[in-house]
Amino acid sequence: PCITMTMTMTMTSTTMTSVTSESTADADPTAAIYGQRPQPDETPDFLTERHAALLNELDKLPDDKSTGWSKALEQCPTLVGEEHRLMFLRCELFNAELAAQRIGNYWNRRIELFGANRAFKPLNLGRDGALSSVHSSDDGNINELCDASEKHDESMVQHTLKGLSLGFVRPTLTHDSGGRAIMFADPSRLSGYNKKDDAQRLGVARAMWYVMHSILEGNHSVQKIGVVMIVYPHNAKVSVIDRK
């Protein structure tokens, strides 16, 4: 058997929604099944006001919550524009205070996972992306000419690519009738890494972050109504689950 669940999310957490609107159910019959709350009508005036409110709330974040966000504004301003912030507003149904908290958590965690050298690059596998591997040799080994910082980054990239190759969580490139992206998860794939090895564990965490990010970024429908996750636990064993 498979387990199906729906989520509205940004990369730092998932939120199960619980209030159903009759108008939402009319527009999307599956909304009633998942108990999702309706998204506000995104008129130009509404978006302008909510973006201004969000920036105001971001300015109020305490230092420990805003460190990553402040660094992102300085180092990658093109990645944190209105389109980026809109994902978080949609996730919190345009509650500016909650969206600001989520953005702060997101950037602190992104820097923690990807490191200061890579966190501010686009999250992709391209040459200029956070997961590019430009210093590796043809046989996959890290070039001995790299300095210590570059070797650390290359090790991070290789462990992340290994995490992606496990295929624990995979996009299906399809949507349900309501427009939610469909993802497939097979926990048995987690047997392919050593959960006692922190480098491998973080590689899997970054791989999951990357997959979620690739589904959300630029997909307005998914940002509004979320993802359906189909979990196939048939071959999974409790021993492969990383409880950390």
NORBELTA-V797048 format. One record per residue. N is the residue number from 1. RES is the residue in one small letter. SS is DSSP state (hx for helix, st for strand, lp for the rest). Layout:
<<N,RES,SS> <N,RES,SS>>
//
This chain:
<<1,p,lp> <2,c,st> <3,i,st> <4,t,st> <5,m,st> <6,t,st> <7,m,st> <8,t,st> <9,m,st> <10,t,st> <11,m,lp> <12,t,lp> <13,s,st> <14,t,st> <15,t,st> <16,m,lp> <17,t,lp> <18,s,lp> <19,v,lp> <20,t,lp> <21,s,lp> <22,e,hx> <23,s,hx> <24,t,hx> <25,a,hx> <26,d,hx> <27,a,hx> <28,d,lp> <29,p,lp> <30,t,hx> <31,a,hx> <32,a,hx> <33,i,hx> <34,y,hx> <35,g,lp> <36,q,lp> <37,r,lp> <38,p,lp> <39,q,lp> <40,p,lp> <41,d,lp> <42,e,lp> <43,t,lp> <44,p,hx> <45,d,hx> <46,f,hx> <47,l,hx> <48,t,hx> <49,e,hx> <50,r,hx> <51,h,hx> <52,a,hx> <53,a,hx> <54,l,hx> <55,l,hx> <56,n,hx> <57,e,hx> <58,l,hx> <59,d,hx> <60,k,hx> <61,l,lp> <62,p,lp> <63,d,hx> <64,d,hx> <65,k,hx> <66,s,hx> <67,t,hx> <68,g,hx> <69,w,hx> <70,s,hx> <71,k,hx> <72,a,hx> <73,l,hx> <74,e,hx> <75,q,hx> <76,c,lp> <77,p,hx> <78,t,hx> <79,l,hx> <80,v,lp> <81,g,lp> <82,e,hx> <83,e,hx> <84,h,hx> <85,r,hx> <86,l,hx> <87,m,hx> <88,f,hx> <89,l,hx> <90,r,hx> <91,c,hx> <92,e,lp> <93,l,lp> <94,f,lp> <95,n,lp> <96,a,hx> <97,e,hx> <98,l,hx> <99,a,hx> <100,a,hx> <101,q,hx> <102,r,hx> <103,i,hx> <104,g,hx> <105,n,hx> <106,y,hx> <107,w,hx> <108,n,hx> <109,r,hx> <110,r,hx> <111,i,hx> <112,e,hx> <113,l,hx> <114,f,hx> <115,g,lp> <116,a,lp> <117,n,lp> <118,r,lp> <119,a,lp> <120,f,lp> <121,k,lp> <122,p,lp> <123,l,lp> <124,n,lp> <125,l,lp> <126,g,lp> <127,r,lp> <128,d,lp> <129,g,lp> <130,a,lp> <131,l,lp> <132,s,lp> <133,s,lp> <134,v,lp> <135,h,lp> <136,s,st> <137,s,lp> <138,d,lp> <139,d,lp> <140,g,lp> <141,n,lp> <142,i,st> <143,n,lp> <144,e,lp> <145,l,lp> <146,c,lp> <147,d,lp> <148,a,hx> <149,s,hx> <150,e,hx> <151,k,hx> <152,h,hx> <153,d,hx> <154,e,hx> <155,s,hx> <156,m,hx> <157,v,hx> <158,q,hx> <159,h,hx> <160,t,hx> <161,l,hx> <162,k,hx> <163,g,hx> <164,l,hx> <165,s,hx> <166,l,hx> <167,g,lp> <168,f,lp> <169,v,st> <170,r,st> <171,p,st> <172,t,st> <173,l,st> <174,t,st> <175,h,st> <176,d,lp> <177,s,lp> <178,g,lp> <179,g,lp> <180,r,lp> <181,a,st> <182,i,st> <183,m,st> <184,f,st> <185,a,st> <186,d,lp> <187,p,hx> <188,s,hx> <189,r,hx> <190,l,hx> <191,s,hx> <192,g,hx> <193,y,lp> <194,n,lp> <195,k,lp> <196,k,lp> <197,d,lp> <198,d,hx> <199,a,hx> <200,q,hx> <201,r,hx> <202,l,hx> <203,g,hx> <204,v,hx> <205,a,hx> <206,r,hx> <207,a,hx> <208,m,hx> <209,w,hx> <210,y,hx> <211,v,hx> <212,m,hx> <213,h,hx> <214,s,hx> <215,i,hx> <216,l,hx> <217,e,lp> <218,g,lp> <219,n,lp> <220,h,hx> <221,s,hx> <222,v,hx> <223,q,hx> <224,k,hx> <225,i,hx> <226,g,lp> <227,v,st> <228,v,st> <229,m,st> <230,i,st> <231,v,st> <232,y,st> <233,p,lp> <234,h,lp> <235,n,lp> <236,a,lp> <237,k,lp> <238,v,hx> <239,s,hx> <240,v,hx> <241,i,lp> <242,d,lp> <243,r,lp> <244,k,lp>>
//
